[in-house]
Amino acid sequence: MRSFAVSRAVKSFDVAYKPLLFRHQSPLRSFHATPQRYVVRPFLLADIGEGIREVQIIQWFVKPGARVEQFDPLCEVQSDKASVEITSRFDGVIKKLHYEADDTAFVGKPLVDIDIQSEIKPEDEAVTAPPEGSEQSSASGSDLPLRNGSEMKKQGSAGVGERSDVNSQHAPRSKHATLSTPAVRHLSKELDVDIVNIQGTGKDGRVLKEDVQKYAASRNQTPSASSSSALLQPKPGPVGEDRTVSLSQIQSGMFKSMTRSLSIPHFLYTTAVDMSALNNIRQILNSRSTHSPSEAVKAKITPLPFILKAVSLAFQEYPLLNSSLDTSDPAKPQITYRASHDFGIAVDTPSGLMVPIIRGLQNHTIQGLAAEISRISALARAERLSPGDLKGATFSVSNVGSIGGGVVAPVIVAPQVAILGIGRARVVPAFDGNGNVVRKEEAVFSWSADHRVVDGAMAARCAEKVRAYLEDPGTMMADMR
């Protein structure tokens, strides 16, 4: 009876007081994981400056399935001025390449599709676009492909191995097969040669035009010859077929520039310069560098630094030849006298002619000019010039004499108003003041001036001033600051 009474008391307590004990306690909350959002979006080719609207894909550093991180290189592209590496803005996985090597890519168009696995910052929105066939919706995001955390964990573990598999499975047969310029790639297409089979002889294994031509020649040789007479007999019919190819980026830039130059009336003036005294000074300076350890690191001095300095000194007296002509308004053309002497130097590269600029030439010493010419020429031949190295020249010099030739007819590059072409120096017999035959080292300097603003007399006087400086280097040294 007593136990029955206790039981009833406990039940009464539960009914009366238990709700009061737990009235202020919060109900238990359950936690759940919200799956992360991973977006496959096209990565656009951003504007690389200088008004460039299209580039040529030189080589890809990634393939579909490869995992990339921020600042990893995606590809190397070639404009009509320089080659540039395009890097990733995001962490993620490459899903699609929109171009093949040698294709032309356009600024603002998709370059690759990336499965973005990092935060998309507001400033990065300009280089991405919604997937094709979807509507951009930042509120719902219903049209963006999603994967839950378990799927990403599964794929993430496979992604590391996948990147190495892609690189190992698709690696080119030649270690440096992709190191070639657009012009060389065009030549390989013309000759129907697979460039990955060619062993490059250029710097870092780069495949050169000569490598492609030698490979094609060896491939086309007759496997066996029964007799020497059979080899000497001409083969009937045509030796090949005509092929039509597009211009490379550098060739396209030259085409546009030279087409604009057709509207410029050129005044041509040539003069022969005796380089004997100048070469004597050069030999003394270079021999000093050879015998002095402290001077050995300096660049070898060629005639070009002296020529550039002589032109710069002459321009102080004839500043019109260092000016720019603005013809945007044909009714009111304007001339800008350029204070800085920024000379473009023509350099022959495997991809074609490039004209990098030496800036503030009037402030350089002869030794400083030699070092700068060596540096900028090496960058041009390695195709590592930036767009800024090629823009804004006030005057151009073409040292075609390093190849050969005498008199040339250099073409002015607008908006410049003059250009100098230098022929090869040759040993010639000449008469001295007493009528004796003497030995001279003579080079022909060919000047072109825009005859719309530069009269022939001014161009001739400037050319003769330069000749006088080079034939008597002492006067040039006296006028240098």
C-alpha positions in Angstrom: 0.0 0.0 0.0 2.9 2.3 0.8 4.6 1.6 -2.5 1.4 2.4 -4.3 1.3 5.8 -2.6 4.9 6.6 -3.5 4.3 5.7 -7.1 1.3 8.0 -7.3 3.3 10.9 -5.7 6.1 10.5 -8.3 3.6 10.6 -11.1 2.0 13.7 -9.6 5.4 15.4 -9.4 6.1 14.6 -13.1 2.8 16.1 -14.2 3.0 19.2 -12.0 6.6 20.2 -11.9 8.6 18.6 -14.7 7.3 21.0 -17.4 8.5 23.9 -15.2 12.1 22.5 -15.0 12.6 22.3 -18.8 10.5 25.2 -19.9 13.5 27.5 -20.5 15.7 25.0 -22.1 16.2 25.3 -25.9 15.4 22.3 -28.0 18.5 20.4 -29.4 19.6 21.6 -32.8 20.8 19.3 -35.5 23.8 20.4 -37.7 24.0 19.7 -41.4 26.7 20.5 -44.0 25.8 22.7 -46.9 27.5 21.4 -50.0 30.1 23.8 -51.5 29.4 25.3 -54.9 32.0 24.6 -57.6 31.5 26.4 -60.9 32.6 25.5 -64.4 33.0 28.8 -66.2 34.9 30.0 -69.2 38.1 31.9 -68.5 38.4 34.8 -71.0 41.5 36.0 -72.7 42.1 39.4 -71.1 43.3 42.6 -72.8 47.1 42.5 -72.8 47.5 46.1 -73.9 48.8 48.0 -76.9 45.5 47.7 -78.6 46.1 44.0 -79.4 42.9 42.2 -80.3 44.1 38.8 -81.3 47.1 36.6 -80.5 48.4 33.2 -81.7 48.6 30.3 -79.3 52.3 29.1 -79.3 52.0 26.3 -76.8 49.7 25.0 -74.0 51.1 24.1 -70.5 47.9 22.3 -69.4 45.4 19.8 -70.8 41.8 18.9 -69.9 41.8 17.3 -66.5 44.9 19.0 -65.2 44.6 20.7 -61.8 45.9 24.3 -61.6 46.4 26.9 -58.9 46.5 30.6 -59.0 49.3 32.1 -61.1 50.1 28.7 -62.8 50.9 29.2 -66.5 48.1 28.1 -68.8 49.6 28.9 -72.2 52.1 31.1 -74.1 50.7 33.4 -76.8 52.4 35.5 -79.5 51.1 38.9 -80.6 52.6 41.0 -83.4 54.9 42.5 -80.9 55.9 40.0 -78.2 55.2 36.7 -76.6 53.3 36.6 -73.3 52.5 33.8 -70.8 48.8 33.7 -69.7 48.4 32.6 -66.0 45.3 31.3 -64.1 43.4 33.5 -61.8 41.8 30.6 -59.9 42.4 27.2 -58.3 40.6 24.4 -60.1 40.5 21.8 -62.8 40.8 22.5 -66.6 37.7 21.1 -68.4 38.2 22.3 -71.9 40.7 24.1 -74.2 39.0 26.4 -76.7 42.0 26.5 -79.1 44.7 24.3 -80.4 48.4 25.3 -80.8 48.9 27.7 -83.7 45.2 28.9 -83.6 44.3 32.5 -83.3 42.7 33.5 -80.1 40.7 36.8 -79.6 40.7 39.1 -76.7 37.4 38.8 -74.6 36.6 35.3 -75.9 36.9 32.1 -73.9 40.3 30.6 -73.6 39.7 27.6 -71.4 36.9 26.3 -69.2 37.9 25.9 -65.5 36.1 24.1 -62.8 36.7 26.9 -60.3 37.5 25.7 -56.7 38.4 29.0 -55.2 36.6 32.3 -54.3 35.7 34.4 -57.3 36.6 38.0 -56.4 34.7 40.9 -57.8 37.7 42.0 -59.8 38.0 38.6 -61.4 34.4 38.6 -62.8 35.7 40.5 -65.9 37.8 37.5 -67.0 35.0 34.9 -66.5 31.7 34.3 -68.2 28.6 32.1 -67.4 28.6 28.7 -69.1 27.1 28.4 -72.5 23.4 27.9 -72.5 22.9 29.2 -69.0 21.6 32.5 -67.6 23.7 34.2 -65.0 21.9 34.3 -61.7 23.8 35.3 -58.6 20.7 35.0 -56.4 19.7 31.3 -57.0 22.7 29.9 -58.8 20.3 27.2 -60.1 21.9 27.1 -63.5 25.5 26.6 -62.2 26.7 23.0 -62.0 27.1 21.8 -58.4 28.8 19.0 -56.7 28.5 18.0 -53.1 31.4 17.8 -50.7 31.6 14.0 -50.9 31.9 14.1 -54.7 34.6 16.8 -54.5 36.5 14.9 -51.9 36.4 11.9 -54.1 37.5 13.8 -57.2 40.0 16.0 -55.3 41.9 12.9 -54.3 42.0 11.7 -57.8 42.8 15.1 -59.2 46.4 15.1 -58.0 47.1 11.8 -59.7 45.1 12.9 -62.7 47.4 15.9 -63.3 50.5 13.8 -63.3 48.8 11.2 -65.5 47.8 13.8 -68.1 51.3 15.2 -68.2 52.9 11.7 -68.5 50.4 10.4 -71.1 50.5 13.4 -73.4 54.1 14.6 -73.0 55.6 15.4 -76.4 58.1 12.9 -77.8 60.8 15.6 -77.9 61.6 17.4 -74.6 61.8 20.8 -76.4 59.4 20.0 -79.3 57.0 22.8 -78.2 59.8 25.4 -78.1 59.3 27.0 -81.5 58.1 30.3 -82.9 54.9 30.8 -85.0 57.0 31.3 -88.1 58.7 28.0 -87.6 55.4 26.3 -87.0 54.0 27.7 -90.2 57.1 26.4 -92.1 56.6 22.9 -90.6 53.0 22.9 -91.8 54.1 24.0 -95.3 56.6 21.2 -95.4 54.2 18.7 -93.8 56.6 18.0 -91.0 55.6 16.9 -87.4 57.6 19.3 -85.3 57.7 17.0 -82.2 60.0 14.7 -84.2 62.7 17.4 -84.8 65.7 17.8 -82.5 66.1 21.6 -82.0 69.5 23.1 -82.1 68.6 26.6 -80.8 68.9 27.9 -77.3 67.3 25.6 -74.7 66.5 23.1 -77.5 64.4 25.6 -79.5 63.5 24.3 -83.0 64.7 26.7 -85.7 63.8 27.1 -89.3 67.1 25.4 -90.3 66.2 22.4 -88.2 62.8 22.0 -90.0 64.4 22.5 -93.4 67.2 19.9 -92.7 64.6 17.4 -91.4 62.4 17.8 -94.5 65.4 17.5 -96.8 66.6 14.3 -95.1 63.1 12.9 -95.2 62.7 13.6 -98.9 66.0 12.0 -99.8 65.8 8.8 -101.9 66.3 5.8 -99.7 68.6 4.0 -102.1 70.4 5.0 -105.3 71.2 2.4 -107.9 73.6 4.6 -109.8 75.0 8.1 -109.7 73.6 8.8 -113.2 70.1 8.1 -111.9 70.5 10.7 -109.2 71.7 13.3 -111.7 68.7 12.9 -114.0 66.1 15.6 -113.5 62.7 14.4 -112.3 59.8 15.2 -114.6 56.9 17.3 -113.5 56.6 19.8 -110.7 58.8 19.4 -107.5 56.0 20.5 -105.1 52.6 22.1 -104.7 51.7 25.7 -104.0 50.5 26.4 -100.5 48.6 29.3 -99.1 49.2 30.2 -95.4 48.2 33.0 -93.2 50.7 35.6 -92.0 52.2 35.1 -88.6 51.5 37.7 -85.9 54.8 39.5 -86.4 54.3 39.4 -90.2 50.8 40.8 -89.8 52.1 43.7 -87.7 54.8 44.5 -90.3 52.2 44.4 -93.0 50.0 46.9 -91.3 52.9 49.2 -90.4 54.4 49.2 -93.9 51.0 49.7 -95.5 50.6 52.9 -93.5 54.1 53.9 -94.6 53.1 53.9 -98.3 51.5 57.3 -97.8 54.9 58.9 -96.8 56.9 60.5 -99.6 60.5 59.4 -98.9 63.6 61.6 -99.5 66.6 59.3 -99.7 70.2 60.5 -99.1 73.3 58.3 -99.0 76.9 59.1 -97.9 80.0 57.0 -97.5 81.6 57.1 -94.1 85.3 56.3 -93.4 85.2 54.1 -90.3 89.0 53.6 -90.0 89.7 56.0 -87.1 86.6 54.8 -85.3 87.7 51.1 -85.6 91.1 52.0 -84.2 89.5 53.4 -81.1 87.2 50.4 -80.8 90.2 48.0 -80.9 92.0 49.9 -78.2 88.9 49.8 -75.9 88.2 46.1 -76.5 91.8 45.1 -76.0 91.7 46.9 -72.6 88.6 44.9 -71.7 90.4 41.7 -72.7 93.5 42.3 -70.5 91.8 43.8 -67.5 89.8 41.4 -65.3 87.7 44.3 -64.0 86.7 45.3 -67.6 86.1 41.7 -68.8 82.4 41.7 -67.8 81.7 44.7 -70.0 80.0 44.2 -73.4 82.2 44.2 -76.5 82.0 47.6 -78.2 80.8 47.4 -81.9 80.5 50.4 -84.2 76.8 50.7 -83.5 77.1 52.5 -80.1 79.3 55.2 -81.7 76.8 55.6 -84.6 73.9 56.0 -82.2 75.7 58.5 -80.2 76.8 60.5 -83.2 73.2 60.6 -84.5 72.0 61.7 -81.0 74.5 64.6 -81.0 73.5 65.6 -84.5 69.8 65.7 -83.5 70.7 68.4 -80.9 71.3 70.7 -83.9 68.6 69.2 -86.1 65.7 68.3 -83.7 63.1 68.0 -86.4 64.4 64.6 -87.3 63.6 63.4 -83.8 60.0 64.4 -84.0 56.6 62.7 -84.5 54.0 63.7 -87.1 50.3 63.6 -86.2 48.1 63.4 -89.2 44.9 62.3 -87.4 43.4 65.5 -88.7 44.6 65.9 -92.3 43.5 69.5 -92.3 45.7 70.4 -89.3 48.7 68.1 -89.0 50.9 68.7 -86.0 54.6 68.0 -85.2 55.8 67.0 -81.7 59.5 67.7 -81.0 60.5 64.8 -78.8 62.9 65.8 -76.0 64.1 62.2 -75.3 66.1 60.3 -77.9 64.3 56.9 -77.9 65.8 55.0 -80.8 64.4 51.8 -82.2 67.1 49.2 -83.2 66.1 46.6 -85.8 67.0 43.1 -84.6 66.7 40.0 -86.8 65.0 37.2 -84.8 63.9 33.6 -85.7 60.3 35.0 -85.8 61.2 38.0 -88.0 62.2 41.6 -87.6 61.7 43.2 -84.2 62.5 46.8 -83.3 63.2 47.2 -79.5 63.8 50.7 -78.1 66.8 52.2 -76.3 65.3 55.1 -74.3 67.1 58.3 -73.2 69.9 57.6 -75.6 71.3 61.1 -75.1 72.2 60.3 -71.5 74.1 57.0 -72.2 77.8 56.6 -72.4 79.4 54.6 -75.2 80.0 51.6 -72.9 76.5 51.9 -71.5 75.0 51.8 -75.0 77.0 48.7 -75.8 75.7 46.9 -72.7 72.1 48.1 -73.5 72.3 47.0 -77.1 73.5 43.5 -76.0 70.8 43.2 -73.4 67.9 44.2 -75.5 69.0 42.2 -78.6 69.3 39.1 -76.4 65.7 39.6 -75.2 64.5 40.1 -78.8 66.1 36.9 -80.0 64.7 35.0 -77.1 61.3 36.6 -77.8 61.0 37.9 -74.2 60.4 41.6 -75.0 57.5 43.2 -73.3 55.0 45.4 -75.3 56.6 48.5 -73.6 60.0 47.6 -75.1 58.5 48.1 -78.6 56.4 51.2 -78.3 57.2 54.9 -78.6 60.4 55.1 -80.8 61.3 58.6 -82.0 63.8 57.4 -84.6 64.9 54.0 -86.1 68.2 52.5 -87.1 68.5 49.4 -89.3 72.0 47.8 -89.1 71.5 45.7 -92.2 75.3 45.7 -92.7 75.5 42.9 -90.1 74.1 40.7 -93.0 75.6 42.5 -96.0 74.7 45.1 -98.6 75.7 48.7 -99.2 73.1 51.2 -100.3 69.6 50.5 -98.9 66.3 52.3 -99.0 64.9 52.2 -95.4 61.2 52.7 -94.9 60.0 55.2 -92.4 57.7 53.9 -89.6 54.9 56.4 -88.9 54.7 58.6 -86.9 58.5 59.0 -87.1 59.9 61.3 -89.8 63.3 59.7 -90.4 65.2 56.4 -90.4 68.9 55.4 -91.0 70.1 52.2 -92.8 73.7 51.2 -92.3 75.5 49.0 -94.9 78.4 46.6 -94.4 81.8 48.2 -93.8 84.3 47.3 -96.6 88.0 47.8 -97.2 88.4 50.1 -100.3 91.4 51.9 -101.9 91.2 55.7 -101.6 93.3 58.8 -102.2 94.6 60.9 -99.3 95.2 64.6 -99.3 98.6 64.1 -101.1 97.2 61.9 -103.8 98.5 58.7 -102.3 96.5 55.5 -102.4 95.5 54.5 -98.9 93.4 51.8 -97.2 90.0 52.8 -95.9 87.2 51.0 -94.1 84.1 52.5 -95.6 80.4 52.0 -94.9 77.4 53.5 -96.7 74.8 55.3 -94.6 71.4 55.6 -96.2 68.9 58.1 -94.8 65.2 58.4 -95.5 63.2 61.4 -94.4 59.5 62.3 -94.6 59.6 64.9 -97.4 56.3 66.4 -96.2 58.0 68.0 -93.2 61.8 67.5 -93.7 63.4 69.3 -96.6 66.3 67.6 -98.4 68.9 70.2 -97.3 68.3 69.6 -93.6 68.4 65.8 -94.1 71.7 66.1 -96.0 73.3 68.5 -93.4 72.3 66.1 -90.5 73.8 63.1 -92.4 77.1 65.0 -93.0 77.2 66.0 -89.4 77.0 62.3 -88.4 79.7 61.4 -91.0 82.0 64.1 -89.6 81.6 62.8 -86.0 82.4 59.2 -87.0 85.4 60.1 -89.2 86.9 62.3 -86.5 85.8 60.7 -83.1 87.7 63.4 -81.2 85.1 66.0 -82.2 82.3 63.7 -81.1 84.0 63.2 -77.7 84.4 67.0 -77.3 80.7 67.5 -77.9 79.5 64.8 -75.6 78.1 65.9 -72.2 
